Amino acid sequence: MKQISDNLVSITSDVRTLAGNEKLGKAIGSLDEALIEFDALTKKANQGIDPMLEDLKAVLQETRSGLAKIERATADLSKVTNPRGPVLLRLQNVLEETERGSRSIKELADDLKRNPNSLLLGKDHKP
């Protein structure tokens, strides 16, 4: 019983020492301030990313519209020109490049939706 009582007194003393430790109190206060600042920074970053994602959606929509027009023009030209002619081959190359660009923009928008912090921290950053 005496040993248990001594252990309780020792534990209570240790808890009082920790609770009264000025450095520990300052460290907890600093951590709290840092978390508040991080929260504010995250909110600002999200406010900046949301409009950018909307702009990317608009660009993607315009790109799709442009692709449809290019496809129609290519179909019309194929009726008039030789299918292996240089003009048609160049237009097909432009269409393929535009398609790849459209996919890249869509992938970027999807990546930013999944991980908006990558805009600030980089793609390879692991949380």
C-alpha positions as a Markdown table, in Angstrom:
| # | Residue | x | y | z |
|---|---|---|---|---|
| 1 | Met | 0.0 | 0.0 | 0.0 |
| 2 | Lys | 2.8 | 2.3 | 0.9 |
| 3 | Gln | 4.5 | 1.7 | -2.4 |
| 4 | Ile | 1.3 | 2.4 | -4.3 |
| 5 | Ser | 0.8 | 5.6 | -2.3 |
| 6 | Asp | 4.4 | 6.7 | -3.0 |
| 7 | Asn | 4.0 | 6.0 | -6.8 |
| 8 | Leu | 0.8 | 8.0 | -6.8 |
| 9 | Val | 2.5 | 10.9 | -5.1 |
| 10 | Ser | 5.4 | 10.7 | -7.5 |
| 11 | Ile | 3.1 | 10.6 | -10.6 |
| 12 | Thr | 1.1 | 13.6 | -9.2 |
| 13 | Ser | 4.3 | 15.5 | -8.7 |
| 14 | Asp | 5.5 | 14.7 | -12.3 |
| 15 | Val | 2.1 | 15.8 | -13.7 |
| 16 | Arg | 2.3 | 19.1 | -11.8 |
| 17 | Thr | 5.9 | 19.6 | -13.0 |
| 18 | Leu | 4.8 | 19.1 | -16.6 |
| 19 | Ala | 1.7 | 21.2 | -16.3 |
| 20 | Gly | 3.6 | 24.0 | -14.8 |
| 21 | Asn | 6.5 | 23.8 | -17.3 |
| 22 | Glu | 6.7 | 27.2 | -19.0 |
| 23 | Lys | 8.5 | 25.8 | -22.1 |
| 24 | Leu | 5.9 | 23.1 | -22.6 |
| 25 | Gly | 3.1 | 25.8 | -22.3 |
| 26 | Lys | 4.9 | 28.0 | -24.9 |
| 27 | Ala | 5.4 | 25.0 | -27.2 |
| 28 | Ile | 1.7 | 24.2 | -27.1 |
| 29 | Gly | 0.8 | 27.8 | -27.7 |
| 30 | Ser | 3.2 | 28.0 | -30.6 |
| 31 | Leu | 1.7 | 24.8 | -32.1 |
| 32 | Asp | -1.8 | 26.2 | -31.7 |
| 33 | Glu | -0.8 | 29.4 | -33.5 |
| 34 | Ala | 0.9 | 27.4 | -36.3 |
| 35 | Leu | -2.2 | 25.3 | -36.8 |
| 36 | Ile | -4.3 | 28.5 | -37.0 |
| 37 | Glu | -2.0 | 30.0 | -39.6 |
| 38 | Phe | -1.9 | 26.7 | -41.6 |
| 39 | Asp | -5.7 | 26.6 | -41.6 |
| 40 | Ala | -5.8 | 30.2 | -42.9 |
| 41 | Leu | -3.2 | 29.4 | -45.6 |
| 42 | Thr | -5.2 | 26.4 | -46.7 |
| 43 | Lys | -8.4 | 28.4 | -47.0 |
| 44 | Lys | -6.6 | 31.1 | -49.1 |
| 45 | Ala | -5.1 | 28.4 | -51.4 |
| 46 | Asn | -8.5 | 26.8 | -51.9 |
| 47 | Gln | -10.1 | 30.2 | -52.8 |
| 48 | Gly | -7.4 | 30.6 | -55.4 |
| 49 | Ile | -7.7 | 27.1 | -56.9 |
| 50 | Asp | -11.5 | 27.0 | -57.3 |
| 51 | Pro | -11.6 | 29.9 | -59.8 |
| 52 | Met | -8.7 | 28.4 | -61.7 |
| 53 | Leu | -10.4 | 25.0 | -61.9 |
| 54 | Glu | -13.5 | 26.8 | -63.3 |
| 55 | Asp | -11.3 | 28.5 | -65.9 |
| 56 | Leu | -9.7 | 25.2 | -66.8 |
| 57 | Lys | -13.2 | 23.7 | -67.3 |
| 58 | Ala | -14.1 | 26.5 | -69.6 |
| 59 | Val | -10.9 | 26.0 | -71.6 |
| 60 | Leu | -11.6 | 22.3 | -71.8 |
| 61 | Gln | -15.1 | 23.0 | -73.1 |
| 62 | Glu | -13.7 | 25.4 | -75.8 |
| 63 | Thr | -11.1 | 22.8 | -76.7 |
| 64 | Arg | -13.8 | 20.2 | -77.2 |
| 65 | Ser | -15.8 | 22.6 | -79.3 |
| 66 | Gly | -12.7 | 23.3 | -81.4 |
| 67 | Leu | -12.0 | 19.6 | -81.8 |
| 68 | Ala | -15.5 | 19.1 | -83.2 |
| 69 | Lys | -15.0 | 21.9 | -85.7 |
| 70 | Ile | -11.6 | 20.5 | -86.8 |
| 71 | Glu | -13.1 | 17.0 | -87.2 |
| 72 | Arg | -15.9 | 18.4 | -89.4 |
| 73 | Ala | -13.4 | 20.4 | -91.5 |
| 74 | Thr | -11.2 | 17.4 | -91.8 |
| 75 | Ala | -14.2 | 15.3 | -93.0 |
| 76 | Asp | -15.1 | 18.0 | -95.6 |
| 77 | Leu | -11.5 | 18.2 | -96.8 |
| 78 | Ser | -11.2 | 14.5 | -97.1 |
| 79 | Lys | -14.1 | 14.5 | -99.6 |
| 80 | Val | -12.3 | 17.1 | -101.7 |
| 81 | Thr | -8.6 | 16.1 | -101.4 |
| 82 | Asn | -6.6 | 13.0 | -101.7 |
| 83 | Pro | -6.7 | 11.1 | -98.4 |
| 84 | Arg | -2.9 | 10.8 | -98.5 |
| 85 | Gly | -2.4 | 14.5 | -99.5 |
| 86 | Pro | -0.1 | 16.7 | -97.5 |
| 87 | Val | -2.9 | 19.1 | -96.4 |
| 88 | Leu | -5.0 | 16.4 | -95.0 |
| 89 | Leu | -2.0 | 14.8 | -93.3 |
| 90 | Arg | -1.1 | 18.1 | -91.6 |
| 91 | Leu | -4.7 | 18.6 | -90.5 |
| 92 | Gln | -4.7 | 15.1 | -89.0 |
| 93 | Asn | -1.5 | 15.9 | -87.2 |
| 94 | Val | -3.1 | 19.1 | -85.8 |
| 95 | Leu | -6.1 | 17.2 | -84.7 |
| 96 | Glu | -4.0 | 14.6 | -82.9 |
| 97 | Glu | -2.0 | 17.3 | -81.2 |
| 98 | Thr | -5.1 | 19.2 | -80.1 |
| 99 | Glu | -6.6 | 16.0 | -78.8 |
| 100 | Arg | -3.4 | 15.3 | -76.7 |
| 101 | Gly | -3.5 | 18.9 | -75.4 |
| 102 | Ser | -7.1 | 18.5 | -74.5 |
| 103 | Arg | -6.4 | 15.3 | -72.6 |
| 104 | Ser | -3.5 | 16.9 | -70.8 |
| 105 | Ile | -5.7 | 19.8 | -69.7 |
| 106 | Lys | -8.3 | 17.4 | -68.4 |
| 107 | Glu | -5.7 | 15.4 | -66.5 |
| 108 | Leu | -4.3 | 18.6 | -64.9 |
| 109 | Ala | -7.8 | 19.7 | -63.9 |
| 110 | Asp | -8.5 | 16.2 | -62.4 |
| 111 | Asp | -5.1 | 16.2 | -60.6 |
| 112 | Leu | -5.8 | 19.6 | -59.1 |
| 113 | Lys | -9.3 | 18.5 | -58.0 |
| 114 | Arg | -7.8 | 15.5 | -56.2 |
| 115 | Asn | -4.8 | 17.3 | -54.7 |
| 116 | Pro | -5.1 | 21.1 | -54.8 |
| 117 | Asn | -2.0 | 21.5 | -52.7 |
| 118 | Ser | 0.1 | 20.3 | -55.5 |
| 119 | Leu | -0.3 | 23.7 | -57.1 |
| 120 | Leu | 1.6 | 25.1 | -54.1 |
| 121 | Leu | 3.8 | 22.2 | -53.0 |
| 122 | Gly | 4.5 | 20.4 | -56.3 |
| 123 | Lys | 3.3 | 17.2 | -57.9 |
| 124 | Asp | 5.9 | 14.9 | -56.2 |
| 125 | His | 5.2 | 16.2 | -52.6 |
| 126 | Lys | 4.0 | 13.4 | -50.3 |
| 127 | Pro | 1.8 | 14.6 | -47.4 |
